[in-house]
Amino acid sequence: MTEKLDVLVVGAGISGIGAGYHLQNKCPDSKFVILEGRDKIGGTWDLFKYPGIRSDSDMYTLGFNFKPWKEQEAIADAPSILKYLNETVEEFNLKNKIRFGKYVKKANWSSSTNSWTVDVEDKSTGELSQISCNFIFMCSGYYSYKEGYTPQFDGIENFNGDVIHPQKWDENFDYSNKKIVVIGSGATAVTIVPEMAKKAEHVTMLQRSPTYVVAAPEKDKLANNLRKYMPLKLAYMLIRWRNILRQQYYFRLCKKYPNGVKNAIIREAKKRLGSDFDVKTHFTPNYNPWDQRMCLVPDGDLFEQIKKGKASVVTDHIKNITESGILLNSGKELKADVIVTATGLNLEMLSNVDFLVDNNTIDISKTVTYKGMMYSGVPNLASTFGYTNASWTLGADLTSEYVCRIINHMKKNQYDVVCPQSNDEIETDPDYLNLSSGYIKRSLDIFPQQGKKAPWRNNQNFLKDVFQIRYGRIDDGEISFSKNS
């Protein structure tokens, strides 16, 4: 027998948990469940187990807008974030809404019934079941949980040591007193290097080109002091909005005065590493700030381990892997007992679920995104995609609020279908995320298109989105609503 729901939420990570809260709070009459393919909540924060795994956003903006962050550390590690997420599920009675080990395989929209029929696979038995729902809310993130991205390295099969990708980290792996080479210079690499340096003989960060690395305090003194003198929620919201405005200001500053910001970041690196360190080679990128995501290091821990001699940076290209390490184009060989391939993620859209409308497969890359969350020509479907230049949850919370507004608008007016218009009339812009990062460029063909103006443009601007999504008109002429005939 097919189960019938109003809303199906896919994913029980930070986005799905937030969606559950908002649906429960703002659409109390809507029947919904959250399907999670894994056995635990938390998504990213439960999947990754590599040393030092932490957020690269402050928890006053990565935390939910409805639940204050109470810990001392503003830059939090994964166990602390998981604790926060579990508290959220308990506090708002969401546990009975989550079903684990359930993979959504296919969803077919029927115009005759104005509903989705969703095929769901049980992880433990492999059996398929079906759910019928009016609305699907995808909260499953943007990358594949199966495996990370690893380039083809010649000779890697000859290496006598261990090769590990951070996405497949074994918590029992002992790297004490070993020589480690971490390939990469992104957020994962700058997290792993200083943490592994505490136990390893030495850790080398091997990069093809430098990344902007910015130090920030692990603890927010003002936030911790405010909580002593005012109500928790008020203190949280004040710090949250301070950080939101500061993020937006800094991003705009980077875009308007790239050379000035670049020089300031490099000066700070020189100050932390000393005059003898070659900052020009290893920490001076050949692109402008925020052309790619910057890397945050709490209390400058990466710089500190380099200065201690426990870690080092090599900027070069890999020629091939040898039995004992990595041979570089320069002719130098880096000896290693362990190679960590912090080389990125494999991106995917909508968890690679097969979406069909009236039995016709939908190619999401041929659609145009509406307000960064819905897709032209696809009815009763929304997805969460957070910000590239600010905390993910800022976008997730806004998306959940908008989905609730849509659902309530439909209920009030007895509509059954909501659908952004066909993309034929929309002038598009191919640069969907406005980032030059390798993991983005590798996957541009899977992303939807965006328009050149609102509401078809992916703003990547929280303040604009607040007015457009939280307070803007629902029925704006670019999206259609209809009833059962």
Buried (B, 14 or more C-beta within 10 A) or exposed (E): EEBEBBBBBBBBBBBBBBBBBBBBEBBEEBBBBBBBBBEBBBBBBBBBBBBBBBBBBBBBBBBBBBBBBBBEBBBBBBEBBBBBBBEBBEEBEBEEBBEBBBBBEBBBBBEEEBBBBBBBBEBEEEEEBEBBBBBBBBBBBBBBBEEBBBEEBEBBEEBEBBBBBBBBBEEEEEBEEBBBBBBBBBBBBBBBBBBBBBBBEBBBBBBEEBBBBBBBEBEBEEBBEBBEEEEEEEBBBBBBEBBBEEBBEBBEBBBEBBEEBBEBBBEBBBEBBEEEBEBEEBBBBEBBBBBBBBBBBBBBBBBBBBBEEBBBBBBBEBBEBBEBBBBBEEEEEBEBBBBBBBBBBBBBBBBEBEBBBEEEEBEBEEBBBBBBBBBBBBBBBBBBBBBBBBBBBBBBBBBBBBBBBBBBBBEEEEBBBBBBBEBEEBEBBEEBBBBEBBBBEBBEEBBBBBBEEBBBBBBBBBEEBBEBBEEBEBEEEBBBBBEEE
